[in-house]
Every structure is written in structure tokens, then in C-alpha cells.
Amino acid sequence: MRPAVPRPYALVCNRFYLVSDFDFAAALKRRFRLPEQSSPHSNMLRRSIKRGVGLLALGAGAAMLSGCQMAILDPKGPVGLAEKDLIILAVLLMLIPVIPVIVMTLWFAWRYRASNTKATYDPDFEHSNRIEAVVWAVPTLIIIALGTVTWISTHELDPHVKVQAAAHKPDAKPIEVEVVSLDWKWLFIYPQYGIATVNEMAMPVGTPVHFKLTSASVMNSFFIPQLGSQIYTMTGMQTQLSLRADHEGVYDGISANYSGEGFAGMKFQAHALSDTDFDAWIAKARTSGQALDSATYLSLAKPGMFNRPTYFTSVAPQLFHKILNGCADGSLCKDDSVNLARMKTLDPDAKFCEAPEDAKQRAGQTPTTKQTQSNVALNGAVAPKI
């Protein structure tokens, strides 16, 4: 025989009921002595309670949102400040037609309500030259103004335009930082100092920072909201960005382009430091961690999430160039393969990885000076042996 299955019971108001036979609504009405049918008064009360709860939730949400800080509207550098001014100006220009529409909508609803007998009802009205002039002229002028502002700002905020040093540091030389987006972390290489870091970078206050960026994986986006100007990173391509921090602090950097499973944790911190603190930060990176050679980089490039800041005391020569050209694993770099392919066309008998001069010498022929000069002129330099 099949074992008896326990029958489910529900406990409501200190009483047990069979779930299959239980009417929760009826039980609650009996417990709290509610009428079986709702009266108009109870319906009105219920609607008032719902409206009050909705307004309370709206007020609570607004209060909580008031504590949020919009980083893009709290800039700490000249680029971010210019972008903030552009955003505010564009919003104000676009509010010119929006605010009158909202005001007139509310005024029309009040003016032409059913109980207002003084409102003029004119069903034959169909055209007004004055209204048409305003309706067409105002948006046209706004578009012209927005287009002009956008054109000027686009050229002024071009990522390739180098940011100048702050007024109090006119002789400050720009710092070069090579940025590589990985899965799902950021690699920062400082070629001037021979160090590298992961998910943390630093810069002196008032000193321009020139970024060269690429990706070792999918397309990504580099963005420090309080400093401004997000820029894309793409495999096999190099983009540029110039920023400057005018105030000391720690600024959050993010990936602004969805890039897979670990996208949410692909964040870093940008430290804006005094000159003394920046030198101390460089010294710390040089004395802690390990060397970033090719093997270490290949291990670092493997997908990983929520990586802590890491320091590398030294960097393999031309590592950024190799990442950019897809040869960090020891394979033939893309730019070298292009140069070799061009050289190969000068001598069909030459091997692919062999310069034409080497091919002729191997065959017992000495290339003429004119041939050598033509090769240099075509490629900029004779390709290295592989």
C-alpha cells in the first residue's frame, strides 16, 4: 500500500485549516470582522491609503537619491569641468521648449475645465501666424545653438588634444601611461618609470597624463567620471586620451562598455597625489610585487574577476607594443609581418621571414646600393631577422 501523504495545513489567526479547502480572504474577513462587500466609504478609504503609501514611497525614494553623488557633475579636472558646463548648457537649451509645454498643459487643463463657464470655446479656430512663427522659430534657433556649441566643444575636447599643465606647474612634463583592458581588469604601464600596476593608477596633481590605450580582449571603455572623457579600447588599435587632476583625491574608474561576465567588477582607482606622495607611490611599486615579464603577463591576461591592486617592479621591453600587435605570446607581430610581406614582393625567391638583402646574400649575390636604398625608402627600415 502507498504510504499516506501528510495533508498540508495552514496556520492563520491561531487556527489550522486544510490548504485545499481554505479561503484566506474569507478567513481574514471573519477574523477582523470586515464586511463581505465593500462599501463606497471603504473603497474611498482604501484608495486614500494606497495614495498615501505611494506618496510616502516616492518621498522616501527622493530622500535616498538625494544622498547619491553624481561624479560627472563633480569634476576634478579641466576636461571634466568643460564637459559639465557643456551638459548643463545643453540641458538648459533643451528646457526652453519643454518648460512652456508643461506649464501650458497644466494651465489649459485648469482653464478649460468643465466647471469654468468663462473659458472661450472656439471650435472654428485652426490657424495663427504668430503661433506658427513661434512653434517653428524657437526649435530652429535651439538646434542652431546646440549645433554650434557641440561643434566647438567636440574640437576642444578631442581626446588627441594634449592637456596643458596647471598654472602653478608650468614646467611639469606629461606622464605617459599605457593602458590595456583585460578580462576583467585594467593594466597600467608606466614606461617612464619602468613599473606596472593592475586596477590602480596614480598621477601628480596639476601634471598632464597622456594615455595610450588598447585592448587584449573584447572592446571596452576607459572612464574616470570625475576627470572626464571616456575612450574606447579595441584589440589591435591604439586610442589616446589626455587628462589632468587639479585636486588631490581618489577617483573611481570604471569600464563603461559591457564586456562579459566580469564587467560589473572591472573597476580601478585613480589616485591624484602631491609630487612627494607620487614619488613615494612609484617607490612602493618598485619595491613590492614581481617583474612583469611575458610569462607573467600571459598568466595575468587570463579571465579573472575582482582583482585586487597589484604592483610590478619592472616591465618586459616593448610589452605594450607587443600587446597592441598581438605578439605578447612570442608570435610574429602584425607590424613586422606587414613589413616583411612588403619586402618579400621585391624578390619573389626570398623567404617570407627574410629581408631581400639576406636572400640575395644567401644566393651569393650582393645587392646594389640603389636596391638597398629603395628597400629602406619603402619600409622605413630593413626588417629584422626572425
KAQUITA-V62747 format. One line per field, one symbol per residue. psi: psi as a letter, one per 20 degrees, with the letter a starting at -180 (. if undefined). A space follows every 50 residues. Layout:
# KAQUITA-V62747
psi->???
This chain:
# KAQUITA-V62747
psi->qpqpppppqpoplkqpqpghjpogghghghgjlqqhpprhghgggghggg gggghghgggghghhhiqpohhjmqjrhghghhghggggggghhighggh ggghgggghggkrhioiipponiipiqphggggghhgghghggggggggg gghghhkphippprqqhimhjpqqpppppppronrppppnhhikrqrpkp rqqqpipqpoppqrqjcrpapppngihrnqqqpqpjqprqqprppiqqro ppqrojppjagjghjmqrpooorrgghghhgghghijqbrqnagghghgh iqpqqlpqpqqphrpqpkggghghjkkijirpqghhhgghhghhiinhiq qgkpqhhhghhhjjqpqrhggghhgghhihqpqqq.
